[in-house]
Amino acid sequence: MTIRLIGLLALLACGLSGQSAAPKRVAVFEFDNAAVQSGVTSPFFQTTAPNLGKAVADLLVNHLVKNSSVVVIERSALDKVLSEQNLSNSDRTNALTAAKIGRILGVDAIILGSITKHDFEDKTTGGGGAGFGAAIGRSSMSTKHDLKASVEITARLVSPDTAEVLAVAQGSGEVVKKGVKVDMRDMGRLMGMGGAGVNSGPVMNEAIDKAVVQLAATLDQNVPKIPRHSTVIDGVVADANETGRLIINVGAQNGVKEGDRLQVWRVGKEVRDPVSGKVLLRDDTLLGEAVVTKVNEGSSFAMYKGAEAVKVGDAAKSIPTR
């Protein structure tokens, strides 16, 4: 009985430990609009949206946050890194570049995606009868339309450490509306706008949302496949005082977070290969450990404990994993 009880308690502890584990951190990049429209049958309903990739990414972020299985990095933080690294939005589709940004942000995975289908079909099925000019003057004049919106989206979960694709996901949405009445005057306005007004129409929006909901659900199922990102910190002490407070020259943009534990080393003599000149090893001395207490963009504060005082120029590094 005692052995059984201990076993049950151990299982319960494992379960509670799993539940309390911090959620994985992801960054959602603006989606690439790779769709080629194949079903547009009306000049009044065009579906080219210059910001469609951003709109889909924002919708996906909303659904992922609702599911609460992951923590999503703020768009402003991602845009800031893109700007600081002098990268354009087109660079985001490159897995190697995206992985580099992911390491800077300290996320466990990056989500890259493409809109592969984005079609809108319009078929006039009835109504009308009077000339176009006469129709404009009659408030009751309208035509009936059968509308069909189709959207397909694909996404990849990419490791920031290896740029390896961890999982792929797809979402599709289709909405059909029959007998929709459209006032001829609305068509006239759409013609004057070049059809741009239909991009925010309820039919296409509904199809996009369906696709994103399906995509988010599939991504959510793949979250357990995401390995924890282990940030490798390699900094230098920029300032130290007698209380043990250190200022280190690496910060949030290098993946440093509050609570990180670091080793502080006194840099020693380099031993080089006499033939090639390559550094074979360094005779460094471990001084002690420090815990990060505050993080700025390019620097961080830490409290040090060790037998020997720290000096400016000492190295602050991640604790090696065993």
C-alpha positions in Angstrom: 0.0 0.0 0.0 2.8 2.4 0.9 4.6 1.7 -2.4 1.4 2.3 -4.3 0.8 5.6 -2.5 4.4 6.8 -3.2 3.9 5.9 -6.9 0.6 7.8 -7.1 2.2 10.8 -5.4 5.1 10.7 -7.9 2.7 10.6 -10.9 0.7 13.4 -9.4 3.8 15.5 -8.9 4.9 14.9 -12.5 1.4 15.9 -13.7 1.5 19.1 -11.7 5.0 19.8 -12.9 3.8 19.5 -16.5 0.8 21.7 -15.9 2.9 24.5 -14.3 5.6 24.5 -17.0 5.8 27.8 -18.7 4.2 28.0 -22.1 6.3 27.9 -25.2 7.2 31.3 -26.8 6.6 31.9 -30.5 7.0 34.8 -33.0 4.5 35.1 -35.9 6.0 36.6 -39.0 4.0 38.4 -41.6 2.6 35.9 -44.1 3.7 35.8 -47.7 0.9 36.3 -50.2 1.7 33.6 -52.8 -1.9 33.2 -53.9 -2.8 33.3 -57.6 -6.4 34.3 -58.1 -8.1 31.7 -60.4 -11.8 32.2 -59.8 -12.6 35.9 -60.0 -15.5 36.2 -62.5 -16.6 39.8 -61.9 -14.8 43.1 -62.4 -16.6 44.4 -59.3 -15.1 41.8 -56.9 -11.3 41.8 -56.9 -9.3 40.2 -54.1 -5.9 41.7 -54.2 -5.0 43.0 -50.8 -1.6 44.5 -50.3 -1.7 43.9 -46.5 -3.4 40.5 -46.6 -0.2 38.8 -45.2 -0.1 41.1 -42.2 -3.9 40.7 -41.7 -3.7 36.9 -41.6 -0.7 37.0 -39.2 -2.6 39.3 -36.9 -5.7 37.0 -37.0 -3.5 34.0 -36.2 -1.9 35.8 -33.2 -5.4 36.5 -31.9 -6.4 32.9 -32.1 -3.2 31.5 -30.6 -3.5 33.9 -27.7 -7.1 32.7 -27.1 -5.9 29.1 -27.1 -3.3 30.2 -24.5 -1.0 27.3 -25.3 1.8 29.6 -26.3 3.0 33.1 -25.5 3.2 35.2 -28.7 5.8 38.0 -29.0 4.4 41.4 -29.6 4.4 42.6 -33.2 6.2 45.8 -32.1 9.1 43.8 -30.7 9.5 41.8 -33.9 9.3 45.0 -36.1 11.9 46.6 -33.9 14.4 43.7 -34.4 13.8 43.8 -38.1 14.6 47.5 -38.1 17.6 47.1 -35.9 19.0 44.3 -38.1 18.3 46.4 -41.2 16.1 43.6 -42.6 13.1 44.1 -44.9 9.8 42.3 -44.7 10.9 40.1 -47.7 13.7 38.7 -45.5 11.2 37.2 -43.2 10.4 34.3 -45.6 14.1 33.1 -45.3 14.2 30.4 -42.6 17.9 31.2 -41.7 17.2 34.9 -41.3 14.0 34.2 -39.4 16.0 31.8 -37.1 18.5 34.6 -36.4 15.7 37.0 -35.4 14.1 34.2 -33.3 17.4 33.8 -31.4 17.5 37.5 -30.7 13.9 37.5 -29.5 14.6 34.4 -27.4 11.6 32.4 -28.7 11.2 28.7 -28.9 9.8 28.7 -32.4 9.0 31.0 -35.4 5.9 30.7 -37.4 6.3 31.4 -41.2 3.5 31.1 -43.6 2.0 31.7 -47.0 -1.4 32.4 -48.4 -1.6 29.8 -51.2 -5.2 30.4 -52.3 -7.4 33.5 -52.2 -10.3 33.4 -54.7 -13.6 35.2 -54.9 -16.3 34.1 -57.4 -19.3 36.2 -58.3 -22.2 34.9 -60.5 -25.2 37.1 -61.3 -28.3 35.0 -61.0 -31.2 37.4 -61.3 -32.7 40.9 -60.9 -32.1 43.9 -63.1 -34.2 44.5 -66.2 -33.8 48.2 -66.6 -30.8 50.0 -68.1 -27.8 50.9 -65.9 -28.6 54.6 -66.0 -32.2 54.0 -64.9 -31.0 51.7 -62.2 -28.9 54.3 -60.5 -32.0 56.4 -60.0 -34.1 53.7 -58.5 -33.4 52.7 -54.9 -35.2 49.3 -55.3 -33.0 48.3 -58.3 -30.7 45.4 -57.4 -29.3 42.2 -58.8 -28.9 38.8 -57.1 -25.5 37.2 -56.9 -24.1 33.8 -55.8 -20.8 34.5 -54.0 -18.1 32.1 -53.2 -14.9 32.8 -51.2 -12.0 30.3 -50.9 -8.9 30.7 -48.9 -6.0 28.3 -48.2 -3.1 29.1 -45.8 0.1 27.1 -45.0 2.5 27.6 -42.1 5.8 26.2 -40.8 7.1 26.0 -37.3 10.8 26.7 -37.5 13.5 26.2 -34.8 15.5 29.4 -34.1 18.4 27.3 -33.1 18.8 25.1 -36.2 16.4 26.7 -38.8 14.9 23.2 -39.0 11.1 22.9 -39.9 9.6 21.3 -36.8 6.1 21.0 -38.2 3.8 22.1 -41.0 0.2 23.1 -40.8 -2.6 24.0 -43.2 -5.9 25.8 -43.0 -8.7 26.2 -45.5 -11.9 28.1 -45.5 -14.8 28.3 -48.0 -17.9 30.4 -47.7 -20.8 30.3 -50.2 -23.6 32.8 -50.2 -26.5 32.4 -52.6 -29.0 35.1 -53.7 -27.1 38.0 -52.3 -28.7 41.3 -53.3 -26.4 44.0 -54.6 -27.6 47.5 -55.3 -26.4 48.7 -58.7 -25.3 52.0 -57.1 -22.9 50.0 -54.9 -21.5 48.4 -58.0 -20.9 51.8 -59.4 -19.0 52.9 -56.3 -17.0 49.7 -56.5 -16.0 50.4 -60.1 -14.8 53.8 -59.0 -12.7 52.3 -56.3 -11.2 49.6 -58.6 -12.9 46.9 -56.5 -10.7 47.5 -53.5 -13.7 47.8 -51.1 -14.6 44.2 -51.4 -11.4 43.0 -49.6 -13.0 43.8 -46.2 -16.3 42.3 -47.3 -18.0 39.8 -44.9 -17.8 36.8 -47.3 -14.1 36.9 -47.8 -13.4 37.8 -44.2 -15.5 34.8 -43.0 -13.5 32.5 -45.3 -10.2 33.9 -44.1 -11.2 33.5 -40.5 -12.3 29.9 -41.1 -8.9 29.1 -42.6 -7.0 30.8 -39.7 -9.1 29.0 -37.0 -8.2 25.6 -38.7 -4.6 26.7 -39.0 -4.3 27.8 -35.4 -5.9 24.5 -34.2 -3.3 22.4 -36.1 -0.4 24.6 -34.9 -1.7 24.2 -31.4 -1.5 20.4 -31.7 2.1 20.7 -32.7 3.2 22.9 -29.8 4.5 19.8 -27.8 7.0 19.2 -30.7 8.7 22.5 -30.0 11.9 22.1 -28.0 12.7 24.7 -25.4 15.1 27.3 -26.8 18.3 27.5 -24.7 19.8 30.9 -25.1 23.6 30.9 -25.1 24.8 34.1 -23.4 28.4 35.2 -24.0 28.9 38.7 -22.5 31.5 40.8 -20.7 31.2 42.6 -17.4 31.0 46.4 -18.1 30.8 47.5 -14.5 31.0 45.9 -11.0 30.7 47.2 -7.4 31.4 46.0 -3.9 27.8 44.9 -3.4 28.1 42.3 -6.1 26.0 44.2 -8.7 27.2 43.7 -12.2 26.3 45.4 -15.5 26.8 43.1 -18.4 27.0 44.2 -22.1 24.3 41.8 -23.3 20.6 42.2 -22.9 17.1 41.4 -24.3 18.3 41.5 -27.9 20.7 38.7 -27.1 18.1 36.6 -25.4 18.9 37.5 -21.8 15.9 37.2 -19.4 15.4 38.1 -15.8 16.2 35.1 -13.6 18.9 33.7 -16.0 21.9 32.2 -14.1 25.3 33.0 -15.4 28.9 31.9 -14.7 31.5 34.6 -14.3 35.0 33.8 -15.5 38.4 35.5 -15.3 39.9 35.3 -18.8 43.2 33.6 -18.7 46.1 32.9 -21.1 45.3 31.6 -24.6 47.2 28.4 -25.6 47.7 28.4 -29.4 48.9 25.7 -31.8 52.5 26.7 -32.7 51.9 25.6 -36.3 48.5 27.0 -37.3 48.2 29.7 -34.6 44.7 28.4 -33.8 43.6 28.8 -30.2 43.5 25.4 -28.6 42.2 26.4 -25.2 42.1 29.2 -22.7 43.2 29.0 -19.1 40.1 30.7 -17.7 39.2 30.7 -14.0 35.7 30.3 -12.7 35.0 33.0 -10.2 31.3 32.3 -9.3 27.7 32.7 -10.4 25.4 35.6 -11.0 21.6 35.9 -11.4 20.1 38.4 -13.9 17.8 40.9 -12.0 17.0 43.4 -14.7 17.2 43.4 -18.5 17.5 46.3 -20.9 17.7 46.1 -24.7 21.5 45.9 -24.9 22.6 45.4 -21.3 21.5 43.7 -18.1 22.0 43.8 -14.3 23.0 40.8 -12.3 23.8 40.0 -8.7 27.1 38.1 -8.2 28.1 35.5 -5.5 31.7 34.2 -5.4 34.9 34.1 -3.5 36.7 36.6 -5.6 35.7 40.2 -6.6 34.7 40.7 -10.3 36.5 43.1 -12.5 35.5 45.0 -15.6 36.3 42.7 -18.6 35.5 39.4 -16.9 33.4 37.1 -19.0 29.7 36.3 -18.2 28.4 33.1 -19.8 25.6 30.7 -19.8 26.0 27.7 -17.5 26.8 24.7 -19.6 24.1 22.1 -19.8 25.0 18.6 -18.9 
